[in-house]
Amino acid sequence: RHTRFLPVSWAGDVYKRQMFDGDGMVHSAFINKTHLIYSNKWIETKRFKAETKWGKKMYLYLGELRGLHGIIQIIKSYLYQILCLVPSSRGTANTALLYLNNVTYALHEADLPYILKYDSSSGKVNTCEQLKISGVNSVTAHPKIDNFREVIYMYGYNTYDFLKGTFFHNVLHSNLTILHQSNISLLNNGIIHDITHTNNHLIIPDMPLCYNFNNIMENKLPLSFNKHGITRFGTLHKDTQYIEWYYLDNDNIYIFHFSDIAIETNDEFILFACVMDSIYMEDFVNLNNPENKVRGNIRLQQILSLIHISE
C-alpha cells in the first residue's frame, strides 16, 4: 500500500512531507474464528532511524527542492552524509510490498527492499535488515516476476546521477541469486517507475521527464516534462537480452503504471497503461494547487507497436 501524505512532528516543529516524501507504515490484520488483531508500525528504515535519533529532519525531500531554500537543503544533506551524521540510504519503504518465497518486502525505488517480519499471534510487525544485491544501490518499487522462467526482474534507474539516463537490468533467480546484470543507456534521465512484460519481452519506457538543476534556481522542482522531447519503448528479449526501440509518432506521453502483463503476437505488441499527456511534478508535492488535482488528462489507454519484421 502507498503510505504517503504523512505529517511528522519534530520537537514542536511540524514539517509536512507531501507526495513521495512520507515514511512507510505497514498495517496488518490477522483473522481467526473469534478474533481480529490489527496493528500498524513505521517501517524502520535507516533514514527513519537516523531522523528519530536526531529528533529532526536530516534528509532531502523532493517537495523542498526549489529556490535558495532548496539549494541550502542540498548542501546541508551532503554535509550530514560527509560528516557521517546520517547514513547515505535514501529510501522510505513507502511505495509497495513484494511477497516472494514466504518473505514480505517493503519497497521504494531510491533504495533496496526492507524485509518485514510479522507474528500472527500478536499482530506485531518488525523491520529486519535490507535485502543486499551485489553491485546494486537501488531497485524499482514494482519488480516483475516470471514464473515460467523462475526469475524476478529487479530493475532500476539512475537515482544517484540524474544527469545520465540509465536503466539497470537486474535478473535474479527466484531464490534471489543474480543471473544477469547490464546497463541500458536511455535518451532521457527521468523516472522509470514501472515497466510491463510479455511472455518473452520486457517493455521499457524511455520518456522525456528530465532532471534539470537549473529549475531549482528558478524556484521550480528539478524534474520537468519536455513536451518536445522523445518518447520511445524498448522491447528487451528475456533470453537473448537483445533490445529494439519503438518511437511514438509526433507525440509524447508519460506513464507511471502499466498493466502487469502485455500481449505479444506474431506482428505486434499490445500494452495497456495509465497515460498522461504531460506531467507537472508540482501537482504531486503541492496539494494546494489551484485546480486541486493532478493534471495531464490521466486515462487508461491501449498502446500498440508493430513488430519489425526482417525482409
Number of C-alpha atoms within 10 A of each C-alpha: 12 15 20 18 16 17 13 15 13 13 8 7 10 12 13 14 19 19 20 20 21 21 24 26 20 20 15 15 12 15 12 9 5 5 8 10 14 14 13 14 14 18 23 21 24 19 21 21 14 19 16 14 10 12 12 17 19 19 21 17 20 19 20 19 23 21 16 13 13 21 16 12 18 16 11 15 19 15 13 15 15 12 9 10 13 21 15 16 18 22 23 30 31 24 22 19 21 16 11 13 9 5 11 16 20 26 26 23 27 21 24 26 28 26 20 20 14 14 11 15 10 11 17 18 19 15 18 14 12 16 12 13 17 8 8 15 17 26 26 25 25 23 19 20 19 16 9 7 13 11 19 22 21 23 27 27 26 22 20 11 11 18 15 18 22 23 21 20 19 21 21 20 16 17 11 16 13 15 11 12 15 11 14 12 12 17 16 23 25 25 26 25 19 22 24 23 25 20 14 16 22 22 24 19 24 27 24 25 25 21 21 17 17 13 16 19 17 12 15 20 24 18 23 19 20 17 15 10 16 19 23 20 19 19 22 19 17 18 9 9 14 11 16 13 14 15 14 14 9 9 13 20 22 23 22 14 17 20 15 16 17 20 16 19 10 8 10 14 19 15 21 18 22 16 21 19 16 20 24 15 20 19 17 18 20 15 15 11 12 8 9 10 12 17 16 14 11 16 12 13 13 12 13 14 15 13 15 11 8 4 3
